[in-house]
Amino acid sequence: MNSTTDWAGIVDARDAATRLLQTVPLCEKPLQLAIGECSLVIRSNSQSLLDRLGDYFHHLPRKTGLATIEVTAIESEKLETGLPFIDWQREAGKSGRKDAYLDLTDGRLVFKVRTGMLFLQSEQWRIAAGPCTAYDNQLVNFINSQVMNWLQQREWLICHAAALVLKGHGIAMAGFSGGGKSTLMLHLMEHPKSRYVTNDRLFLRRQGVRVEAVGIPKLPRINPGTLVNSPRLSPLLDQQRREQLLSLPKQELWDLEEKYDVDVERLYGRDRIDTSTPVPLDAMVILNWSREESAPLKLTKIDIAQRSELLNAVMKSPGPFFQDSLGEFIRDDEALQPAPYLALLKSVPIYEVTGKIDFAELSGLCLKLWD
């Protein structure tokens, strides 16, 4: 299977599926999940992988019956295809090779450069193959990409934002990469009347006079800079690693990329997570503060239509897995269109955060928005 000749002459999704499935037997019982109105069936040749996914998605209802979406995960060695993949252009501010793709007549192969994971996206086939267990986060992302496609095909608009329900109100947190939206969201989760909605991908649509928001079932994934100062999150680090991290200079700790999943229900309690039920969006906070800034923190209401540079922090490309309702794929050079975002956000109170970074103070200001 590692021979490059196995992939010679591949043209369509059926050809790719045949090679990825490798005629391996699948486990008898799949993992079935309900995500709002969307149903998922996940099949694999590895029971331990299905068990791991079941543990990750333990907060979701188990669903039986007809599947809306079916995903197959094949645990195998890295597949050496020899195919002429094209690098997917990364967003501004991001460097290094990450995703590469090859378009077929009726589908797309996506290759993860750093891990060797290979994915097939088409209307009929949704397959992940390679060292899935070692890189299960990429498999979780692929599964969530199917939910994202399902939402966008039903006119939900993708945003780069975290969100939660706070004191009965939906609030979103946006900001440029590394700005602290996940950290702010977890600070606000300390309020007992809060529920987690999403960490990095938020979807919006108009429903009557209101704007609704919904997330995807991906747990918060955070860096050590957030962990070391939170007693709530302390179980995610052993004492030795905590001491190592606390010995680092603050700047180095902030920039360190070492991801940890935050299991919301296990760390914050049951009924504190709702990633698949739409909630009214009552406010959006855009983080435009700075570690180099010494000026007092300010939370200022703004007109987003007059601040295109901040709208750029909210807009998000659907990415290489996105396939619209006609089966067409997005290109990496397609410009994001501000108009749909402005149309939705014009009725949502938007606040800009400036000045020095202070999560405790900003959390207090957010809690006062509806006093």
N, C-alpha and C positions, 0 to 999 in steps of 0.2 A: 504493500500500500504506500510505502514511502518513495516508490519509483516515480519519477516525473512523467514517464510514458503513460502511466495510468490516466493522466489528465489531458493527454493530447487530443485535440479536436473537440473539446467540450464547447457546446453552443447554447444549451438551454438548461432550465432549472431541473428537469428530469435527469439529464446527464449528471449534473452536479449532485443531486440527491442520491443517485445510485452509488456514486463514489464515496460520499460522506457516510451513508448508512452502512456501507461495508459488509452487508449481509449478516451483521451480528444480531443475535437474538435479543429482543427487548424484554425487560422485566414484565411480568404478567400484569401487575397492578400499577397504573400510572398515578401521578399526583394530580389531583383535581382541585382547582381553586375558583372561588367566586370573588370578583373585583367589581363591585357595583353591579351594573347590568352586563358586564363582560365576564365570560367564563373561560377558564384556561385549563387545558389538559397537557401535562408535561410527561413525556415518556423518556426512558433512558435504558441503556444496557447495564447501568450500575445502580444497584439498590442503595448503596451507601450514599451515592450522589443524590438520589431522590429523597433519602432521609434527611440529608443536609439541607436541601431546598425546603423540605417540609418544616424543618426547624426554623429556618430563616423566615418563612412566610406563615409562622404559626398563628399570627393574629388574624389571618384571613379565614373566612368560612370555607369548609370543604364542600365541593359541589359535585354531584353526580348527574349524569344525563348528557345531553347533546353539548358538545364543545363549541364555543364561538371561535376559539383559537387553539391550535395544537402546536406544541413545540417539542422537538426531539433533541436530546443531548446525548452525544456519543462520546463516552470516555475512551480515549486512545492516545497513542503517541502523537507528537506534532506531525502534521501532514506536509510533506515536501511536494508541492504541486508543480513547481517550475512555471507557473502561470505569470503573465506579464501584468501584475497588479500596478495600479496607479495610486500614488500617495494622495490621500484626502487632505485638502488644504485645511490647516488648523486655524482657529480663531486668533484674532489679534492678541498679542501678549503671550501666546503659547508657542513653545519651540519643541523641536525634536519630532521624529516620526512616530505616529501612533496607529492610525488606521490607513489601510490601502484597500482598493476595491477593483472589481472587474465586473462590468455589466454584461449580462447574458441577454438572449433574445426576450426572455420573460422573467428575469430575476436579476439578482445581484449577489456576488460573492464578496464578503468583507473579511479581510485578513488583519489580525491584530499583530502588528510588527514586533512588539516587545515580548509577547508571550507565545506566538505561534498558533493561537486559536483561530479557527476558520468557521465562518458563518454563512449560511445560505438564507437569503430573504427573497421570498416570492409569494404570490397569492396562494399557492397551494402548499409550498414547502417552507418550513421555518426550522432550520437545523443548525445546531452547534456541534463542532467536532474538535477533538484535541484533548489536552490535559485539563478537562473541565473542573475536576476536583481541586487541582492546584490553583486554578484561576477562577474559582466559583463566582467571584464578584463580577467578572465579565459575563458569565452566564446569567446572573441575576439582571445585569443591565440589558442583555439581549431579551430576556423575558419581559422586562419592563418596556423595552422598545415596542413590543407587540401591543401592550396596553396603550402606549403613546400613539401608535398608529391608529388604533381603534378610536381613541378620543379625537384625534385630529381629523379623521375621516367623517366625524360627526360634528364638525365645525367648532371644536374646542381649540383655542389659540395657545400655543406653548410659550411659557415665560421662564426666564432664568431667575427663579426666586424660591425661597423657603416660605412656609406658611404654617399657621396654627390658628386654632380657635381660642380666643382669649376673652374671658368674661362674657362669653356668648357672642363675640364678634370675630369675624374672619379678618386676619391681618397678615399681609405678605411682607417679606423682607427681601429686597434686591440689593445688588451691589456688584462691583467688578470683582473678578477672581481674587480670592484671598482677603476680601473686605470684611469678613466676619459675620455673614448672614446666618450661617449655621450656629455659630457661637451665640449670637443674639437670640436665635430661636430657642436654644436649649436653656439660656438664662430665663426666658419667659415661661418655659415649661415648668419652672419651679413654682409658678402660681398654681394652686390646687384646682382652679377652674379653667384649665387649659387643656387642649387636645391637639396632638401632632397631626398635621395634614401632609406636609411634604418637605423635603430637604433641599432640593435643587431644581426640580422640574415642577412647575405649577401651570395648570391649564385653566383658561378663563373662557366664559361665554356669557352673552346677554340672555337673561331670562326675565321678560317683562321689563320693569323699570330698574331691576337690580342686575348686578354682575355677579355670577356664580364662579366659585373656584373649586377645583378638585386636584388631588395629588395622584401620585403613583405609589405602589407598595414597595418603596425602597427605604430602608432605614437610614437615619442620619449617619453619615460617614465623615469622621472628623479627624483632625490632626492632633498631635500631642499638646500643642499650645493651649488647646481648649480643655484637654483632659486634666492636666496637672493641677489646675486650680479649682477643680470641681469635686467636692466630697461625694456628690451623687454618682459621678462617673468613675470613682476610684477603683471599683472592681475590675475595670478594663485594663488596669496596669498592675504588675507586681511591684513590690516595694523597691527592688533593685533597679528596675527600669525607671520608676518614678524619680529616684534619687539621681540617676544618670541624666534624666531630662532636666531636672531642676538645676543641675550644675551648668547647663548651657547658658551662654549669653542670651538675653531676651530676644534679640533680633534673630539669632540662629534658631531658637526654639520656635519662634513664630513662622519661620520659613520652612521648617522641617516637614517633609512629606512622608508621613507614616500613618496610614489610614486605619481607623478602628470603627467597627460598626457599633452603633448604640441601639440596643434592643429596648425600645421605648416601654413596652409593657412590663418587662422584667425589672427595669430600673426606675420607672416612674409610676407603675401601677396599672392595673386593668382599666379598660375603658378610657385610656388616655391617648389612643391612637385611632385615627379615622382617615385612612388614605383613599377611600373610594366613594364617599358620600359628598355630593356638592354642598358647599356652604356659601352664604352670602359674603362677598368681599367688601368689607367696610372701611379698609384703609390699606395703603401700601407705604412702607418706609424704605427709602433708598439711601444706602450708606455711602456717603461721600466724605467721610472723615479720614484722618491720616495719622499714622504712628509718629510722623515728624511734626505734627501740629501741637502747639501748646495753648491755643486759644480755647476758651470754654466751649463745651459741647452745646450745640443748638439744634433744635428740631423745628423746622420751618415749613409751613404749608406752601406748596408751589403749584404753578400751572405747568404740567408736564409738556403741553404743546409748545411752550416757550423754552424748553430745556432739552433739546435733542441729544445733547451729550449724556444726559441722565437716562433718556429713553434707551440708549444703547446698552445700558446695564440691565434692562428688562427684556429686550428682544433676544430671541434664541433661535438658532438654526435647528431644525428637527434632526439633522445628522444623517449619516450614510444609510441607516436602516429605514428611513422614512419612505413609505410607499403610499401614494394617495389612493382615493377610491376608484380611480381608473387604472391602477396598477403602475403608474409612472413614478420614477424615482427622482428625488431632488439632486441637483448638482452642487458641488462644493463652491462654485463661483456665483450662485444665485444670491442676489442682494436681498437682505431682509427689508420688508415693506413696513414703514412706520404707520401707515393709515389704519390698518386693523387694530393696532395697539392703541392709537389715540382715540379711535371710536369707542373702544371699551373703557379706557381709563378716564375719559373726560368726566364721568359721573362718579368716580372713586376718589375720595380724598387722598392726595399724595403728599408725603412729607420728605424733605431732604434733611439728612443728618450731616452736620459739618462740625469742625473743631477737632479736639483731641478724642482719642478712643477711650471710652469708659462704658463698659457694658452694663454695669450696675446702675449708673445714672440714666442711661438710655432706657433700660428696662423699666425704671420708675416712670419715665416720661410716657412710655407706651401704655403703661397701666392706667395713666391718667387721661388718656384720650377719650374715654367714655364715662368719666366721672360726672 
